[in-house]
Amino acid sequence: MAKAKVHYVCSECGGTTVKWQGKCPHCGSWNTMKEFRVPTSSQARFGSERHSVKGLVAATEVVDLAQVHAAEVPRIPVGMAEFDRVMGGGLVVGGVGLIGGDPGIGKSTLLLQVMSRLVRQGFSALYVSGEESASQVALRAARLGISPEGMRLMSEIELEKIEAAISQEKPQFVVIDSIQTLFSSELESAPGSVTQVRECSARLTRLAKAAGTALIFVGHVTKDGALAGPRVLEHIVDTVLYFEGDTHSNFRLIRAFKNRFGAVNELGVFAMTDRGLRGISNPSAIFLSEHRDNVSGSAVLATQEGTRPLLVEVQALVDQTHAPAPRRLCVGLDAQRLAMLLAVLHRHAGLSCFDKDVFINAVGGVKIAEPASDLAVLLAVVSSMTDRPLPSGTVVFGEVGLAGEIRPAPRGQERLKEAAKLGFGFAVIPRANAPKTPIEGLKVAAVDRLTDAISAVRSKASAE
């Protein structure tokens, strides 16, 4: 056997060095360099012959891009509308996906439901469980009311046995639950190490693409919520999905962070029931089900998640501080951006929070990253500071600049139409997003600056 060569791989960015270092030279992360042993013989690892001419490896054929036939990749619709939306229309033949999330959030439940629907459509599927026994998987299927007929199951963690089973069964869909539990007998490191995760994922990916099998890995996450293992794992796969949401809540959110065959940042909304995950076709109504108009510190934000407009309640609580440094706490929004917005509020609207604690919450466990949430956050803060509720039926969106200007948000028309469909009658939006034709049942206040938005809200409240 060829002597193993030792490299060190950063678990954050996947960068490689020949010596261990406390700080990764590629991304600057500390204490992330893990030992990675690989055989020096590429033929032993990949099983391919390399022909050389005068010491050089033979080149692969180079083709003209204009001569390449561009065709849509075949898809397999699962039948779960929310899952198909996140995947970009369904599973891709030969596509490899990775789904991560907190323990117990529903990753295995979702994939078992997906597998059941595919089997009912006549597709062959194989579920490889490295964490649970076959009887435990069967008990879960019984709790979910899933018929086990035609569903192939394998409880194994050795990579070579799994490869042999896939080659023999030739399934059209394979679930690996989870990639961190697998190990290859050709490597000396323990399961879950950088070496094992990197090698097992690469070999299974090559096998799936060669056989035209749709493959999905289940990945563990760290305490920070990131996928455990080397960062290269996310680069190998075609699709990266994250499960979001509070495990104490019934709602589960699936977000696509990478998709080579569809749009990114798509959001699928599910409800956890005693029969598994059930897709929610109108999530805005669910997130606003507990919204009350006559409560101060509350504003409804019209946000955009991928191609879907979504209405979410943003709550703010401003209270007198009793500590030397006032607290700034955000749930579902960026805390650093909140500090900037409070400075803009003080500079351009004359409302200061330097002696007050400010708490912000996006209701429903949604994580909002787009800057179009700025105006909703500030109007909720102003409402809490003055103890005056916003006018009933008000919806808000818009980015706030450092000069106090209100900048436009993409797809403003879709946001307004979604708000009108749900019964909202007043919208405070950037002037650049003002609709060219009136929207039935919706009165629009198009504003240029933060002070104009505050004045528009107060005038509407006075008129009521």
Buried (B, 14 or more C-beta within 10 A) or exposed (E): EEEBEEBBBBBBBBBBBEEEEEEBEBEEBEEBBBEBBBBEEEEEBEEEEEEEEEEEEEEEEEEEEEEEEEEEEEBBBBBBEBBBBBBBBBBBBBBBBBBBBBEEBBBBBBBBBBBBBBBBEEBBBBBBBBBBEEEEBBEBBEEBEBEEEBBBBBBBBBBEEBBEBBEEBEBBBBBBBBBBBBBBEEBEBEBBBBBBBBBBBBBBBBBBBEBEBBBBBBBBBEEEEBBBBBBBBBEBBBBBBBBBBEBEEEBBBBBBBBBBBBEBBBBBBBBBEEEBBBBBEEBBEBBBEEBEEEEBBBBBBBBBBBEBBBBBBBBBBBEEBEEEEBEBEBBBBBEEBBEEBBBBBEBBBEBEBEEBBBBBBBBBBBBBEBBBBBBBBBBBBBBBBBEBBBBBBBBBBBBBBEEBBBBBBEBBBBBBBBBBBBEBBBBBBBBEBBBEEEBEEBEBBBBBBBEBBBBBBBEBBEEE
